[in-house]
């Protein structure tokens, strides 16, 4: 049977993904959240651009 070494209360087999002390699972969550926030921001920018164009066209008529 393989002996499990402990470091800071965590199993060493839970390998750190980065040098900043972030686990692989935490890194996955950060990537997922950053992707979702980026997509939401992009959607907001695109919606703002569409509304701006529409409002400019509407107000130009009057």
N, C-alpha and C positions, 0 to 999 in steps of 0.2 A: 504494500500500500504506500502511496506517495504521501509524504509529509507536507502539510500546508503551512507555509511561512506567513506570519501575520505582520502587517506593517500599518501602524496607525489604526488598528481595529478593522482593517479591510483585508480581504484575501488578495494575495499578490497576483493570483490568476486574473483578477480584475485589472487588466493592464491599462495604464494611463494612456490616453490617446494623444495628449500633448504634453509639453513641458510645464504647462500651467496647472497641472493637477486636476485635469478634467477627465472623467471616465468616458468610455466610448458611448454609453447610453446618454450621458449629459451632452456630449458633442452632437449626437444625432438630434436631440431635442432642440439644441441651439440652431442647428442647420435648418431643421423643419420650421422653427419659429421665424428665423430670418427670411426664409423663402416666403412664408405666408405674409409677413409684414411687407416684404418687397412687392409681392403681388397685389396686396391691398393698396399700397402707395401708388403703384403703377395704375391701378384701376381708378383711383381718385384723380390722378393727373389726367388720364385720358378722358374721364367724365367731365372734369373741369374744362378741358380744351374743347370738348364737344358743346358743352353749355355755353362757353364763351363765343364760339362761332355762331351758334344758334341765336344768342342774344344780340350779337353784333348784326346779324342779318335782319332780325326783327326790328331793332331800333333804327336801322338804316332806312327802312321803308317809311317810318313816320317822321 
